[in-house]
Amino acid sequence: MNLPNILTISRIGFAIIMVYLLLLNSLTGNVLSAIFFTAASLTDFYDGHLAKKKGLISNFGKIMDPIADKVLILSIFFALAHLDMVDWWMVILIAIREVLVTLDRLWSMRKGQVLAAERAGKIKTVFQIATVSFILIYLILEQAAFSHGWFRRIENFYLGWVNILMLITVLLTIGSGMVYFQNKIKDFST
């Protein structure tokens, strides 16, 4: 197993640890979860970068990279929904899109078709990461003793932004899925 594949698999481990830490609903758990999320997000960039740079692209990596990405982001969104930070319907829509596109990509790979990530999908991923990061910062501030006075005054404003970011994330996620399937249909018909 090469380094890019180890980095890919590490995201699944990070996801398990982060869900546990988030569900502790403590300042320490939230801070550690934010640190692990940052590390996991960096592995998403570096595994592909290293694989291309060092010529270590493998079938295992092609299959596991999108799966690890989805395990990471979906497990965090499900934990945040469990904590009532995000609405369940939003998480379910994101999950449906992610599962459908990932299954289709894996099916296409099995048939020998390699589908490069599209710009809409990359934008969606960046926005999902930014939204999760924003929510993790909120959870840290909510439980930090130094923030209670001033933070309580802006808490509703911050929660409003959480809802706006989640709504945009859902729209970008569904939109990128629609773009993916439209392009696939267009490629199939030509």
Secondary structure as GFF3:
##gff-version 3
##sequence-region A 1 190
A	DSSP	alpha_helix	3	24	.	.	.	ID=ss1
A	DSSP	alpha_helix	27	54	.	.	.	ID=ss2
A	DSSP	alpha_helix	59	82	.	.	.	ID=ss3
A	DSSP	alpha_helix	88	110	.	.	.	ID=ss4
A	DSSP	alpha_helix	119	143	.	.	.	ID=ss5
A	DSSP	three_ten_helix	145	147	.	.	.	ID=ss6
A	DSSP	alpha_helix	148	189	.	.	.	ID=ss7
###
